[in-house]
Amino acid sequence: MSIQSIAHVEYHSADADATAAGLCADYGFTAVPPEPEQLAAAESAHARTVLVRQGNIRFLLRSAADPAHPVARYAARHGEGVAALALSCPDPQAALDRAERHGARVLDRAGGLVAGFGDTALRFVPEAPAAPGPDGAGPQLLDALDHAAICLPAGQLADAVRFCEAALGMHRIFGEYIEVGEQAMDSSVVQSASGEVTFTLIEPDTSRRAGQIDTFLADHDGAGVQHLAFRTGDIATAVRGARDRGVAFLTTPGTYYDALAERLGATAIPVETLRELDVLVDQDHGGQLFQIFARSTHPRRTYFVELIERQGAGTFGTANIKALYEAVERQRAAASV
């Protein structure tokens, strides 16, 4: 019953067409007709549903005019966001049965939907066919969903890891306690046996000064997906392409790049290119990885996008986690002025 990939992301917003247009304009996604089973599973009655894709990334975007509709209620409570992650598996019914045996609350048995993290649900679906090639609307910048970062209230991290292991068959591959000034957070990374589904689970340390995770939980009204990471085979081209489309990215102090040669030695992408683009780099036993965050355009600043390129690295660079946290903290501080 092992889960294989994230078949699609179900994203609820106030205007599905506007959200789709933004993904197409900013990152080169293409709108395609939703599959009948996606419409059936997505409570499509009285709701607008739009599907956009790029590479193996699929967003099922939904909105509803009726404020009593579940889609509209989600958007009103959370200011829009990731309402469900659809997990492909060889036997969705067996996956749902296993999750239920290990304590998952079934929300829609026919639709394969169980409670996940706060109001972000998990949906078990059949394995998706291979993604078709580019549509000819421009170069493809993005290949797949690398990971989803999920913020949890304090004290829930250990239980969430156990849920992912027992109910979903995932395993913990990484953990890190991060301190930034007077703030701190704890994190664990869980991954499917296929290596294609990765959740970064984060909780704040409430014994320290409140920071961005606390702010997310307050503004989002509970647990949820803080960001999605899009994997690319050429992050320099992807960042330049997104910048040309109007996407703004978080910046990194020049001192970060001054210390790279001493910390890492040679990098697969020249340091001057990384400095120019504000891309971060780190490495593990398998190779190097390159990351950058886009500035949040979410109404509540509770959702944003990361771009990541892996050149052999299979985990998360320890130094990058702190650097990315600090970059988001600088944006949060600037927005509060």
Contacts in CASP RR format, 6 or more apart in sequence:
PFRMAT RR
TARGET T0000
AUTHOR 0000-0000-0000
METHOD contacts of the structure
MODEL  1
MSIQSIAHVEYHSADADATAAGLCADYGFTAVPPEPEQLAAAESAHARTV
LVRQGNIRFLLRSAADPAHPVARYAARHGEGVAALALSCPDPQAALDRAE
RHGARVLDRAGGLVAGFGDTALRFVPEAPAAPGPDGAGPQLLDALDHAAI
CLPAGQLADAVRFCEAALGMHRIFGEYIEVGEQAMDSSVVQSASGEVTFT
LIEPDTSRRAGQIDTFLADHDGAGVQHLAFRTGDIATAVRGARDRGVAFL
TTPGTYYDALAERLGATAIPVETLRELDVLVDQDHGGQLFQIFARSTHPR
RTYFVELIERQGAGTFGTANIKALYEAVERQRAAASV
1 89 0 8 1.000
1 90 0 8 1.000
1 91 0 8 1.000
1 94 0 8 1.000
1 95 0 8 1.000
1 98 0 8 1.000
2 89 0 8 1.000
2 90 0 8 1.000
2 169 0 8 1.000
2 192 0 8 1.000
2 193 0 8 1.000
2 194 0 8 1.000
3 87 0 8 1.000
3 88 0 8 1.000
3 89 0 8 1.000
3 95 0 8 1.000
3 124 0 8 1.000
3 168 0 8 1.000
3 169 0 8 1.000
3 170 0 8 1.000
3 192 0 8 1.000
3 194 0 8 1.000
3 197 0 8 1.000
4 87 0 8 1.000
4 88 0 8 1.000
4 89 0 8 1.000
4 90 0 8 1.000
4 127 0 8 1.000
4 192 0 8 1.000
4 194 0 8 1.000
4 196 0 8 1.000
4 197 0 8 1.000
5 56 0 8 1.000
5 87 0 8 1.000
5 88 0 8 1.000
5 127 0 8 1.000
5 128 0 8 1.000
5 144 0 8 1.000
5 194 0 8 1.000
5 196 0 8 1.000
5 197 0 8 1.000
6 85 0 8 1.000
6 86 0 8 1.000
6 87 0 8 1.000
6 88 0 8 1.000
6 145 0 8 1.000
6 148 0 8 1.000
6 196 0 8 1.000
6 197 0 8 1.000
7 58 0 8 1.000
7 86 0 8 1.000
7 87 0 8 1.000
7 88 0 8 1.000
7 125 0 8 1.000
7 127 0 8 1.000
7 128 0 8 1.000
8 38 0 8 1.000
8 51 0 8 1.000
8 58 0 8 1.000
8 59 0 8 1.000
8 60 0 8 1.000
8 86 0 8 1.000
8 125 0 8 1.000
8 128 0 8 1.000
9 57 0 8 1.000
9 58 0 8 1.000
9 59 0 8 1.000
9 60 0 8 1.000
9 82 0 8 1.000
9 84 0 8 1.000
9 85 0 8 1.000
9 86 0 8 1.000
9 145 0 8 1.000
9 228 0 8 1.000
10 42 0 8 1.000
10 60 0 8 1.000
10 62 0 8 1.000
10 82 0 8 1.000
10 83 0 8 1.000
10 84 0 8 1.000
10 85 0 8 1.000
10 86 0 8 1.000
10 123 0 8 1.000
11 19 0 8 1.000
11 59 0 8 1.000
11 60 0 8 1.000
11 61 0 8 1.000
11 62 0 8 1.000
11 80 0 8 1.000
11 81 0 8 1.000
11 82 0 8 1.000
11 83 0 8 1.000
12 62 0 8 1.000
12 63 0 8 1.000
12 71 0 8 1.000
12 74 0 8 1.000
12 75 0 8 1.000
12 78 0 8 1.000
12 80 0 8 1.000
12 81 0 8 1.000
12 83 0 8 1.000
13 19 0 8 1.000
13 61 0 8 1.000
13 62 0 8 1.000
13 63 0 8 1.000
13 75 0 8 1.000
13 80 0 8 1.000
13 81 0 8 1.000
14 63 0 8 1.000
14 75 0 8 1.000
14 79 0 8 1.000
14 80 0 8 1.000
15 63 0 8 1.000
16 48 0 8 1.000
16 49 0 8 1.000
16 50 0 8 1.000
16 61 0 8 1.000
16 62 0 8 1.000
16 63 0 8 1.000
17 48 0 8 1.000
17 50 0 8 1.000
17 63 0 8 1.000
19 50 0 8 1.000
19 61 0 8 1.000
19 63 0 8 1.000
19 80 0 8 1.000
20 29 0 8 1.000
20 31 0 8 1.000
20 50 0 8 1.000
20 52 0 8 1.000
20 59 0 8 1.000
20 61 0 8 1.000
23 29 0 8 1.000
23 52 0 8 1.000
23 59 0 8 1.000
23 61 0 8 1.000
24 30 0 8 1.000
24 31 0 8 1.000
24 52 0 8 1.000
25 245 0 8 1.000
26 242 0 8 1.000
26 245 0 8 1.000
26 246 0 8 1.000
26 247 0 8 1.000
27 54 0 8 1.000
27 141 0 8 1.000
27 142 0 8 1.000
27 230 0 8 1.000
27 242 0 8 1.000
27 245 0 8 1.000
27 247 0 8 1.000
27 305 0 8 1.000
28 54 0 8 1.000
28 137 0 8 1.000
28 138 0 8 1.000
28 140 0 8 1.000
28 141 0 8 1.000
28 142 0 8 1.000
28 245 0 8 1.000
29 52 0 8 1.000
29 53 0 8 1.000
29 54 0 8 1.000
29 57 0 8 1.000
29 59 0 8 1.000
30 52 0 8 1.000
30 53 0 8 1.000
30 54 0 8 1.000
30 135 0 8 1.000
30 137 0 8 1.000
31 50 0 8 1.000
31 51 0 8 1.000
31 52 0 8 1.000
32 51 0 8 1.000
32 52 0 8 1.000
32 53 0 8 1.000
33 51 0 8 1.000
34 42 0 8 1.000
34 49 0 8 1.000
34 50 0 8 1.000
34 51 0 8 1.000
34 60 0 8 1.000
35 51 0 8 1.000
37 125 0 8 1.000
38 49 0 8 1.000
38 51 0 8 1.000
38 60 0 8 1.000
39 49 0 8 1.000
40 111 0 8 1.000
41 108 0 8 1.000
41 111 0 8 1.000
41 112 0 8 1.000
41 113 0 8 1.000
41 123 0 8 1.000
41 125 0 8 1.000
42 49 0 8 1.000
42 60 0 8 1.000
42 62 0 8 1.000
43 62 0 8 1.000
43 69 0 8 1.000
43 70 0 8 1.000
43 71 0 8 1.000
44 62 0 8 1.000
46 64 0 8 1.000
46 65 0 8 1.000
46 66 0 8 1.000
46 69 0 8 1.000
47 62 0 8 1.000
47 63 0 8 1.000
47 64 0 8 1.000
47 69 0 8 1.000
47 71 0 8 1.000
48 62 0 8 1.000
48 63 0 8 1.000
48 64 0 8 1.000
49 60 0 8 1.000
49 61 0 8 1.000
49 62 0 8 1.000
50 60 0 8 1.000
50 61 0 8 1.000
50 62 0 8 1.000
51 58 0 8 1.000
51 59 0 8 1.000
51 60 0 8 1.000
51 61 0 8 1.000
52 58 0 8 1.000
52 59 0 8 1.000
52 61 0 8 1.000
53 59 0 8 1.000
53 131 0 8 1.000
54 140 0 8 1.000
54 141 0 8 1.000
54 142 0 8 1.000
55 131 0 8 1.000
55 133 0 8 1.000
55 134 0 8 1.000
55 140 0 8 1.000
55 142 0 8 1.000
55 143 0 8 1.000
55 144 0 8 1.000
56 131 0 8 1.000
56 143 0 8 1.000
56 144 0 8 1.000
56 145 0 8 1.000
57 142 0 8 1.000
57 143 0 8 1.000
57 144 0 8 1.000
57 145 0 8 1.000
57 230 0 8 1.000
58 128 0 8 1.000
60 86 0 8 1.000
62 71 0 8 1.000
62 83 0 8 1.000
63 71 0 8 1.000
63 72 0 8 1.000
63 75 0 8 1.000
64 70 0 8 1.000
64 71 0 8 1.000
64 72 0 8 1.000
65 72 0 8 1.000
66 72 0 8 1.000
67 73 0 8 1.000
67 76 0 8 1.000
71 83 0 8 1.000
74 80 0 8 1.000
74 81 0 8 1.000
74 83 0 8 1.000
74 119 0 8 1.000
75 81 0 8 1.000
77 119 0 8 1.000
77 221 0 8 1.000
78 119 0 8 1.000
78 220 0 8 1.000
78 221 0 8 1.000
78 224 0 8 1.000
78 300 0 8 1.000
78 302 0 8 1.000
79 220 0 8 1.000
79 298 0 8 1.000
79 299 0 8 1.000
79 300 0 8 1.000
79 302 0 8 1.000
80 298 0 8 1.000
80 299 0 8 1.000
80 303 0 8 1.000
81 225 0 8 1.000
81 298 0 8 1.000
81 302 0 8 1.000
81 303 0 8 1.000
82 120 0 8 1.000
82 148 0 8 1.000
82 224 0 8 1.000
82 225 0 8 1.000
82 228 0 8 1.000
82 303 0 8 1.000
83 119 0 8 1.000
83 120 0 8 1.000
83 121 0 8 1.000
84 113 0 8 1.000
84 120 0 8 1.000
84 121 0 8 1.000
84 122 0 8 1.000
84 123 0 8 1.000
85 120 0 8 1.000
85 121 0 8 1.000
85 122 0 8 1.000
85 123 0 8 1.000
85 148 0 8 1.000
85 225 0 8 1.000
86 123 0 8 1.000
86 124 0 8 1.000
86 125 0 8 1.000
87 95 0 8 1.000
87 122 0 8 1.000
87 123 0 8 1.000
87 124 0 8 1.000
87 125 0 8 1.000
87 168 0 8 1.000
87 197 0 8 1.000
88 125 0 8 1.000
88 126 0 8 1.000
88 127 0 8 1.000
88 128 0 8 1.000
89 95 0 8 1.000
89 124 0 8 1.000
89 125 0 8 1.000
89 126 0 8 1.000
89 127 0 8 1.000
90 126 0 8 1.000
90 127 0 8 1.000
92 112 0 8 1.000
92 124 0 8 1.000
92 125 0 8 1.000
92 126 0 8 1.000
93 124 0 8 1.000
95 124 0 8 1.000
95 168 0 8 1.000
96 106 0 8 1.000
96 109 0 8 1.000
96 112 0 8 1.000
96 114 0 8 1.000
96 124 0 8 1.000
98 167 0 8 1.000
98 169 0 8 1.000
99 114 0 8 1.000
99 122 0 8 1.000
99 124 0 8 1.000
99 167 0 8 1.000
99 168 0 8 1.000
100 106 0 8 1.000
100 114 0 8 1.000
101 167 0 8 1.000
102 163 0 8 1.000
102 166 0 8 1.000
102 167 0 8 1.000
103 163 0 8 1.000
103 167 0 8 1.000
104 114 0 8 1.000
104 115 0 8 1.000
104 116 0 8 1.000
104 122 0 8 1.000
104 163 0 8 1.000
104 167 0 8 1.000
105 114 0 8 1.000
105 115 0 8 1.000
106 112 0 8 1.000
106 113 0 8 1.000
106 114 0 8 1.000
107 113 0 8 1.000
107 114 0 8 1.000
107 115 0 8 1.000
107 121 0 8 1.000
111 123 0 8 1.000
112 123 0 8 1.000
112 124 0 8 1.000
112 125 0 8 1.000
113 121 0 8 1.000
113 122 0 8 1.000
113 123 0 8 1.000
114 121 0 8 1.000
114 122 0 8 1.000
114 123 0 8 1.000
114 124 0 8 1.000
114 167 0 8 1.000
115 121 0 8 1.000
115 122 0 8 1.000
116 122 0 8 1.000
116 163 0 8 1.000
117 150 0 8 1.000
117 152 0 8 1.000
117 160 0 8 1.000
117 223 0 8 1.000
117 224 0 8 1.000
117 225 0 8 1.000
118 222 0 8 1.000
118 223 0 8 1.000
118 224 0 8 1.000
119 222 0 8 1.000
119 223 0 8 1.000
119 224 0 8 1.000
120 150 0 8 1.000
120 223 0 8 1.000
120 224 0 8 1.000
120 225 0 8 1.000
122 168 0 8 1.000
133 140 0 8 1.000
134 140 0 8 1.000
139 237 0 8 1.000
141 232 0 8 1.000
141 237 0 8 1.000
141 238 0 8 1.000
141 241 0 8 1.000
141 242 0 8 1.000
142 230 0 8 1.000
142 231 0 8 1.000
142 232 0 8 1.000
142 238 0 8 1.000
142 307 0 8 1.000
143 230 0 8 1.000
143 231 0 8 1.000
143 232 0 8 1.000
143 233 0 8 1.000
144 196 0 8 1.000
144 230 0 8 1.000
144 231 0 8 1.000
145 228 0 8 1.000
145 229 0 8 1.000
145 230 0 8 1.000
145 231 0 8 1.000
146 198 0 8 1.000
146 229 0 8 1.000
146 230 0 8 1.000
146 231 0 8 1.000
146 306 0 8 1.000
146 308 0 8 1.000
146 310 0 8 1.000
147 189 0 8 1.000
147 198 0 8 1.000
147 199 0 8 1.000
147 200 0 8 1.000
147 228 0 8 1.000
147 229 0 8 1.000
147 308 0 8 1.000
148 198 0 8 1.000
148 199 0 8 1.000
148 200 0 8 1.000
148 225 0 8 1.000
148 227 0 8 1.000
148 228 0 8 1.000
148 229 0 8 1.000
149 199 0 8 1.000
149 200 0 8 1.000
149 202 0 8 1.000
149 225 0 8 1.000
149 226 0 8 1.000
149 227 0 8 1.000
149 228 0 8 1.000
149 229 0 8 1.000
149 306 0 8 1.000
150 160 0 8 1.000
150 199 0 8 1.000
150 200 0 8 1.000
150 201 0 8 1.000
150 202 0 8 1.000
150 223 0 8 1.000
150 224 0 8 1.000
150 225 0 8 1.000
150 226 0 8 1.000
151 202 0 8 1.000
151 203 0 8 1.000
151 213 0 8 1.000
151 216 0 8 1.000
151 217 0 8 1.000
151 220 0 8 1.000
151 222 0 8 1.000
151 223 0 8 1.000
151 224 0 8 1.000
151 226 0 8 1.000
152 160 0 8 1.000
152 201 0 8 1.000
152 202 0 8 1.000
152 203 0 8 1.000
152 223 0 8 1.000
152 224 0 8 1.000
153 203 0 8 1.000
153 217 0 8 1.000
153 222 0 8 1.000
153 223 0 8 1.000
154 203 0 8 1.000
154 204 0 8 1.000
154 205 0 8 1.000
154 206 0 8 1.000
155 203 0 8 1.000
156 203 0 8 1.000
156 223 0 8 1.000
157 186 0 8 1.000
157 187 0 8 1.000
157 188 0 8 1.000
157 201 0 8 1.000
157 202 0 8 1.000
157 203 0 8 1.000
160 188 0 8 1.000
160 201 0 8 1.000
161 172 0 8 1.000
161 188 0 8 1.000
161 190 0 8 1.000
161 201 0 8 1.000
164 170 0 8 1.000
164 172 0 8 1.000
164 190 0 8 1.000
164 199 0 8 1.000
164 201 0 8 1.000
165 171 0 8 1.000
165 172 0 8 1.000
165 190 0 8 1.000
168 192 0 8 1.000
169 192 0 8 1.000
169 193 0 8 1.000
170 190 0 8 1.000
170 191 0 8 1.000
170 192 0 8 1.000
170 193 0 8 1.000
170 197 0 8 1.000
170 199 0 8 1.000
171 190 0 8 1.000
171 191 0 8 1.000
171 193 0 8 1.000
172 188 0 8 1.000
172 189 0 8 1.000
172 190 0 8 1.000
173 189 0 8 1.000
173 190 0 8 1.000
173 191 0 8 1.000
173 315 0 8 1.000
174 188 0 8 1.000
174 189 0 8 1.000
174 315 0 8 1.000
174 316 0 8 1.000
175 187 0 8 1.000
175 188 0 8 1.000
175 189 0 8 1.000
176 186 0 8 1.000
176 187 0 8 1.000
176 316 0 8 1.000
176 318 0 8 1.000
176 321 0 8 1.000
177 184 0 8 1.000
177 185 0 8 1.000
177 186 0 8 1.000
177 187 0 8 1.000
177 205 0 8 1.000
178 184 0 8 1.000
178 185 0 8 1.000
178 186 0 8 1.000
178 187 0 8 1.000
178 321 0 8 1.000
178 322 0 8 1.000
178 325 0 8 1.000
179 208 0 8 1.000
179 322 0 8 1.000
180 322 0 8 1.000
180 325 0 8 1.000
180 326 0 8 1.000
180 329 0 8 1.000
182 208 0 8 1.000
182 209 0 8 1.000
183 204 0 8 1.000
183 205 0 8 1.000
183 208 0 8 1.000
183 209 0 8 1.000
183 210 0 8 1.000
183 211 0 8 1.000
183 212 0 8 1.000
183 329 0 8 1.000
184 204 0 8 1.000
184 205 0 8 1.000
184 208 0 8 1.000
185 202 0 8 1.000
185 203 0 8 1.000
185 204 0 8 1.000
185 205 0 8 1.000
185 213 0 8 1.000
185 325 0 8 1.000
186 202 0 8 1.000
186 203 0 8 1.000
186 205 0 8 1.000
187 200 0 8 1.000
187 201 0 8 1.000
187 202 0 8 1.000
187 203 0 8 1.000
187 321 0 8 1.000
188 200 0 8 1.000
188 201 0 8 1.000
189 198 0 8 1.000
189 199 0 8 1.000
189 200 0 8 1.000
189 201 0 8 1.000
189 315 0 8 1.000
189 316 0 8 1.000
190 198 0 8 1.000
190 199 0 8 1.000
190 201 0 8 1.000
191 197 0 8 1.000
191 198 0 8 1.000
191 199 0 8 1.000
192 198 0 8 1.000
200 316 0 8 1.000
202 213 0 8 1.000
202 226 0 8 1.000
203 213 0 8 1.000
204 210 0 8 1.000
204 211 0 8 1.000
204 213 0 8 1.000
204 214 0 8 1.000
204 217 0 8 1.000
206 214 0 8 1.000
211 329 0 8 1.000
211 332 0 8 1.000
212 325 0 8 1.000
212 328 0 8 1.000
212 329 0 8 1.000
212 332 0 8 1.000
213 226 0 8 1.000
215 332 0 8 1.000
216 226 0 8 1.000
216 302 0 8 1.000
217 223 0 8 1.000
219 300 0 8 1.000
219 301 0 8 1.000
219 302 0 8 1.000
220 300 0 8 1.000
220 302 0 8 1.000
225 303 0 8 1.000
226 302 0 8 1.000
226 303 0 8 1.000
226 304 0 8 1.000
227 293 0 8 1.000
227 303 0 8 1.000
227 304 0 8 1.000
227 305 0 8 1.000
227 306 0 8 1.000
228 305 0 8 1.000
228 306 0 8 1.000
229 291 0 8 1.000
229 305 0 8 1.000
229 306 0 8 1.000
229 307 0 8 1.000
229 308 0 8 1.000
230 305 0 8 1.000
230 306 0 8 1.000
230 307 0 8 1.000
230 308 0 8 1.000
231 308 0 8 1.000
231 309 0 8 1.000
231 310 0 8 1.000
232 238 0 8 1.000
232 307 0 8 1.000
232 308 0 8 1.000
232 309 0 8 1.000
233 309 0 8 1.000
234 309 0 8 1.000
235 269 0 8 1.000
235 277 0 8 1.000
235 279 0 8 1.000
235 290 0 8 1.000
235 291 0 8 1.000
235 292 0 8 1.000
235 307 0 8 1.000
235 308 0 8 1.000
235 309 0 8 1.000
236 269 0 8 1.000
236 273 0 8 1.000
236 277 0 8 1.000
236 279 0 8 1.000
238 307 0 8 1.000
238 309 0 8 1.000
239 249 0 8 1.000
239 277 0 8 1.000
239 279 0 8 1.000
239 292 0 8 1.000
239 307 0 8 1.000
240 277 0 8 1.000
242 249 0 8 1.000
242 294 0 8 1.000
242 307 0 8 1.000
243 249 0 8 1.000
247 294 0 8 1.000
247 295 0 8 1.000
248 294 0 8 1.000
248 295 0 8 1.000
249 277 0 8 1.000
249 278 0 8 1.000
249 292 0 8 1.000
249 293 0 8 1.000
249 294 0 8 1.000
249 295 0 8 1.000
250 278 0 8 1.000
250 292 0 8 1.000
250 293 0 8 1.000
250 294 0 8 1.000
250 295 0 8 1.000
250 327 0 8 1.000
250 328 0 8 1.000
250 330 0 8 1.000
250 331 0 8 1.000
251 278 0 8 1.000
251 327 0 8 1.000
251 330 0 8 1.000
252 278 0 8 1.000
252 280 0 8 1.000
252 323 0 8 1.000
252 327 0 8 1.000
254 275 0 8 1.000
256 280 0 8 1.000
256 323 0 8 1.000
257 271 0 8 1.000
257 274 0 8 1.000
257 275 0 8 1.000
260 267 0 8 1.000
260 271 0 8 1.000
260 274 0 8 1.000
260 281 0 8 1.000
261 271 0 8 1.000
263 319 0 8 1.000
264 281 0 8 1.000
264 282 0 8 1.000
264 283 0 8 1.000
264 288 0 8 1.000
267 274 0 8 1.000
267 281 0 8 1.000
267 288 0 8 1.000
268 288 0 8 1.000
268 311 0 8 1.000
269 279 0 8 1.000
269 281 0 8 1.000
269 290 0 8 1.000
273 279 0 8 1.000
274 280 0 8 1.000
274 281 0 8 1.000
274 290 0 8 1.000
277 292 0 8 1.000
278 292 0 8 1.000
279 290 0 8 1.000
279 291 0 8 1.000
279 292 0 8 1.000
280 290 0 8 1.000
280 291 0 8 1.000
280 292 0 8 1.000
280 320 0 8 1.000
280 323 0 8 1.000
280 324 0 8 1.000
281 288 0 8 1.000
281 289 0 8 1.000
281 290 0 8 1.000
281 291 0 8 1.000
281 320 0 8 1.000
282 288 0 8 1.000
282 289 0 8 1.000
282 291 0 8 1.000
282 313 0 8 1.000
282 316 0 8 1.000
282 317 0 8 1.000
282 318 0 8 1.000
282 319 0 8 1.000
282 320 0 8 1.000
283 289 0 8 1.000
283 313 0 8 1.000
283 317 0 8 1.000
284 313 0 8 1.000
284 314 0 8 1.000
284 315 0 8 1.000
284 316 0 8 1.000
284 317 0 8 1.000
286 312 0 8 1.000
286 313 0 8 1.000
286 314 0 8 1.000
287 311 0 8 1.000
287 312 0 8 1.000
287 313 0 8 1.000
287 314 0 8 1.000
288 311 0 8 1.000
288 312 0 8 1.000
288 313 0 8 1.000
289 308 0 8 1.000
289 309 0 8 1.000
289 310 0 8 1.000
289 311 0 8 1.000
289 312 0 8 1.000
289 313 0 8 1.000
289 314 0 8 1.000
289 316 0 8 1.000
289 317 0 8 1.000
289 320 0 8 1.000
290 308 0 8 1.000
290 309 0 8 1.000
290 311 0 8 1.000
291 306 0 8 1.000
291 307 0 8 1.000
291 308 0 8 1.000
291 309 0 8 1.000
291 320 0 8 1.000
291 324 0 8 1.000
292 306 0 8 1.000
292 307 0 8 1.000
293 304 0 8 1.000
293 305 0 8 1.000
293 306 0 8 1.000
293 324 0 8 1.000
293 327 0 8 1.000
293 328 0 8 1.000
294 304 0 8 1.000
294 305 0 8 1.000
294 306 0 8 1.000
294 307 0 8 1.000
295 304 0 8 1.000
295 331 0 8 1.000
296 302 0 8 1.000
296 303 0 8 1.000
296 304 0 8 1.000
296 331 0 8 1.000
297 304 0 8 1.000
298 304 0 8 1.000
301 331 0 8 1.000
301 332 0 8 1.000
301 335 0 8 1.000
304 328 0 8 1.000
306 324 0 8 1.000
END
